[in-house]
Amino acid sequence: MEVIQAGDKVLQFADRHGSNVKQMLAMPDFGSRIADGPALNYEVGMMTAMWQLASGLMKDLTEPLKSIVNK
């Protein structure tokens, strides 16, 4: 259960960063400030890292099941 709970937290973090990206891009004045680019880059980078971490957790979770099924 701990891996599933960790995966849930990671996905929540990824969704939060994705929501931040969506909000930033929806701002009518997005791009008018010099900090907009680096802020967007940070949010997208964090979202990507969280999705990669979630992918690794899923692989760790399903790997034992594959060995059982393939026997």
N, C-alpha and C positions, 0 to 999 in steps of 0.2 A: 504493500500500500504506500510505502514511503516514496517509491519512484513515481507512482501515479500522482501523488500530492505534489511532488517536486515538479513534475511535468505540467500540472495545472497552474502552479505559480509562474512557471516560465512562460506559459502561453498567456497568462494574464499580463505579464510584463510586456510581451510582444504586442498584445492587443492595445495596451496603453500607449506604447510608442507609435503604433499604427494610427491610433486615434489622434495623437498629437500631430502627425504628418498630415492627416486629413484636415484638421483644423487650420494648420498653417497654410496649406494650399488653398483653403477656402477664403482666407482673408483677402479682402479687395486690394489692400496695399502691400501684399506679399512681394518681396523683392525690392522694395523701396529702401529698406535699411540694410546696411552692410552686414549685420549679424544674421540676416535671414538665411543666407547660404550655409554658413557653418552650423547654424542651429538645425536646419533641415538635414544636412549631412550627418550630424550626430544622431538625430532621431531615426533616420533610415538605417544607419550603421548599427544602432542598438537593436532595432527591430530585426534586422538580418541576423545578428548574433544570437538573439533569443530564439529565433526560428531554427537556427543551426543547432543550438543546444537542445531544443525540444526534439529535433530529429535524432540526435545522438541518444537521448533518453529513450525514445521509442525503439531504436535499434537494440539498446541494452535490454529493454523489456521483452522484446519479441525474439531475441536470439535463442534463449533457452527453449522457447516453444517450437522453433523451427527444428531443433535437434530432436525433440520428442516426436514431432510429426514425421520427420524424414526417416525414422528408424523402422 
